[in-house]
Amino acid sequence: MTSYIEHIPVLLSESVEALITEEDGTYIDGTLGGGGHSKEILNKLGENGRLFGIDQDDEALEAASNRIGDDHRFTPIKGNFGYLTTILPPHTHGQIAGILLDLGVSTHQIKEPERGFSFQEDGPLDMRMGNLSGVSAYQVVNEYDYEKLRDIIFHYGEEKQSRKIAKAIIEARPVETTGELQKVVSSVVNKHYEVKSLARVFQAIRIEVNRELEMLEKVLEQSLEVLKPGGRIEAISYHSLEDRIVKRFFKSGNFKGKIEKDFYGNPISPIKPVNKQVIIPTKEEVSENPAARSAKLRIAEKVEGGES
């Protein structure tokens, strides 16, 4: 196994500061990665605090455990956060004080060519964030029909040249590696926006492979089952598709963003936003860690009696 490439945690102090409302509470880092956020959460917790760190990537779990060391307050769990209520011990349901979700791809996953996440490195078309995912990028690229491929690139990548790109991919099949896919996409897109188009196509395929938006909706819904009243959930998102889902759910407790009202016209929602303005990294953080440039942090709180 290659050595784990450390991921610099984004919006570290802002997210952890807002998350910890009781130092002896039970918390969840739903995207453990290399353990950067988890380490800081543990620094803020008291002797009786507890932290569950969830990740579907074996390499991330190992790296986080090495970074955190032997801490009785920390429990790593292998799994996808979309199955939150299943993988968490039943006695924790309704008792969680805070949940953190950092929705970005880890530096390790991007930088390791064998994982197939980046168009800047040549590697196999994989993109699975863990060995729990079913379909690989190779299958998406080589087996999906034109309509499905076009729609994924358009909706998940927000790429306007999706028709042209999907057609070129199908004509070039079989496409074996990330380098080959990069060449196919580059051959048909506007040269002025080539890097952006490549990033969008790779993002779209990655979202499809890992069912990212579906899993995000699941974890947000299930968070209401596991959080205690007053418990907080935070999400750091990196593109508009994720941010839109988070924003709507935090506002209304549903994915339409429409706040339901009771018989008297009073708004009823199981959750309410904590920060009116989205929190973004400082210029200093972005200059030190360019991966943070598009990050947006939103925070919400489960209201008394709020259930999914």
N, C-alpha and C positions, 0 to 999 in steps of 0.2 A: 504494500500500500504506500502511495506517495505521502510525504509529510503534509500535515494539515496547514493550509495557508490561512493565516489569521485574518479574521473579518473585523474591521473597526466598527464598533457599535455606533449607530446613528442616533442623534438627539438623546444621548445617554443621560445627561443630568436632568434635562427637561422631562423625559419620560419617567424615569425612576422617582424623581421628586414628586411628581403628581400622582404616581401609582400608589405609593406607600401611605396609607391613611392610618394604619395601626401596626406597630412594630412586631407584635406577636400574632399577626394575622397569617392566613394561608393564601399564597399567591401562585399564579401560573405564568410561566414564560412559554407561550405556545409555539414560539419559533426559536428554540434553544440555540441553534447554530454553534458557534465556537464558545458560547457561554459568556460573552461580554456583558450583555444586559443582566444575565442571571447573577454574575459575580457582584455587580453593583447593587442589585436588589438584596442579596445576602448581606452585603456590608451595612445595609440600612435596617435589617431585621434584628429583632432581639433574640434571646436564647430560645424562646418558645415559638418563634416564627417558623413557617414552613414554605418551601418552594418546590413546585413540580415543574420540571423542564421537559417539554415535549419536542421531539424531532423524529422525522422518518428516515433520516440519513445516519447510517451506522458510524461514518467517519466523523460527523458532527457530534454525535453522542459521546464518542471516545475522546474527542478533543476537548469538549466541554467538561467532561468528568476529570480529565487531566488538569485543566485550568482551575477548576473549583477545588479539586482535592477531596479529602475525606471530611465532609461536612454533614453531620447527622440531620441538618435541617433541609438538605437537598435530596430530591428523588428524581432521577432521570426516567423518562418514559418513552419507549419507542412507539411511534404512531403518528397519524396525521391529525392535526388539530380539528379537522372536520368531524372527527368521531369523538369529540371532547367528552360527552356524557358516558360513552362506553369505556374509554380508556382511563378515566379518573376513578379512584376508589369511591364506591357509593356513599360512604360516610361523609365525603367532602361536599356532596351536592347541597347547594343552598348555604354553604359555609365559606365560599371563596371571597376574599377581600379585594382581589384585583387580578386582572388578566392583561398581559402585554402580548401584542402581536406585531412583529416586525416583518412586513410582507415582502421584503426584498429578497433577491437571490443572493446567497452568500458569496463572498469573494473567492472562497475555496472552490465552489461549484463552477464559477465563471473561469477561473484561472487554470483549472485542471482540464487539459484537452480531452482526456478520456471520457469526461462527463458530457461533452458535446453541447455546451450551452452557448459558446461564443463563436461569432463569425470571424474573430481575429486569430483564432487558433484552429488548426486542422485536426479533427478528431472524428470519432464515430458519431452518427446521428442518434443520440440517446435522449438527453435532457430530462431524464427521470430524477426527481429530487430524492428519491429513496427507492429501495427495491420493492416497495409496496405498490407502486404505480403499475398499471397494466400495460397500456400502449406506449410505444417508444416514438421518438421523433422520426425514426426510419419508417415506421409504419404509416405515420401521418403523411409524410412526404411522398412515399411510394405507393400507398394503397388507397388513399382517399380519392373519391371522384372529384371532378372539376368543381361542381357546385359547392361541395363541402369544404374543399381546400380554399376556394375563393372566399366563402363566407367567414371562415376562421381568420384568414388574413385581413379581411375588411373589418370584422367586428372586434376581434381580439387584438389586432395590430393597429386598427384605425388607419389602415394604409389604403390610399385612394387608387393606387395602381394594382389592386388585388386581382383583377381579371387577367391583366397582362402577365403578372407574376405566376398565377396559378397555371395558366396555359403553358408558360415556359417550363415550369417544373414538370408538368405531365409529359411534355415533348422530350425532356432530357432524361426521363427515367430509364434505368435505375440511377438514382442519386445516392451515392454511397457514404459520403462524408460531409462534415460541416463546410470544408473548403470547396467541395463541388457545389453545394447549395449556394454558397456565397457567390460563386462565379455565375451561376444560373440567374440569380436575382440581379446581380450587378449588370448583366448583359442586357436587361430590358428596362431598368429604371432610369429616371432622370439623373444624370451624373452629378448635378448640383446638390441633389438630396440623397445621394447613394448611401451614405452611412446611416442616415435616419431611416431610410427604407429597409435596409438590412436589419437594423435594430428592431423595427416594427415586425418584420416577418419572423425573426427568431423569437421575439416576445410572444407573438400569436401562437406559434407552434408549441412553445414551452407551456403557455396557459392551457392549451388543449391537452397536452400530454399529462399534466399534473392536475387537471380539472380545478384550476386555482380559484376561479370565481365561484364555482359551485361549493367548494370547500370553505371559502370565505363566508358565504351566506349561511352555511351550516353552523360554523363556529359562532357566528354572531347570534343566531337563533338559540343555540344551545348554551351560550353564555348566560342567558337569563335564567336557565335552570340551575346553574351551578353558583352564580353570584349570590351573595347575601344582600338584603336591602342596604343601599348605600355603597355597595361594592362597585368598583370601577373597572371599566374595560378601555384599553387604549389600542389604537391601531396606527402604525406608521406605514403609509402607502407611498408608492413611487410612480404610479401612473393613474390617469383619470378614471379608468374603468373601476379599479379598486376603490379609489377615493370616493367616487360617486355612490357605490354600494354602502360604504362605511358612513358617509355623511347622511344618507337617507335613513339608514337604520338607527343611527344615534339620535336623529331628530324625531323619529316616529315609532320605532320598534317594528317597522316593516320596510320592504324594499321599494315601495312606491313613493315613500317620503311623505305620505298623507297622514296627518294626525287625526285619529278618530276622536269623536266627541260623545259625551254621555247625553242622557235625555235632556239635560238642562243646557247643553251647548258647551260644557266645560271640556277642555282638551284632556284626553286620557292616553297615556303612553307608558309602557313598562320601563322606559329608559329616557334619560334626558342628557343633553350635551353639557359638559362642564366648561369647556372653553368655547366662547362665542366665535373667536377668531381662530382659524387654523394656525398651528404652531409650525414654523419652518426653521431650518438651521440658520445659524449666524453666518456672516460672510467668512469669519475666521474658520468655522468648522468646514465650510465648503472648500476653502483654500487648502486645508489640511487633509480633507477627505472628499475628493470630487464626487464619489459615489453618493454623497448625501444631497447633492444639488437639487434633486426633484422630490425630496422627502417631505411628507406632510403628516403631522401628528394631530390626531383627533382623540378626545377623551370624553367618555360618557359615564353615567352613573345609573345603576338600577334603582328605580324608585320603590318606595314602600308598597308592598303588595304586587309589584310588577312581575308577571310571569309570562312565559312565551305562549 
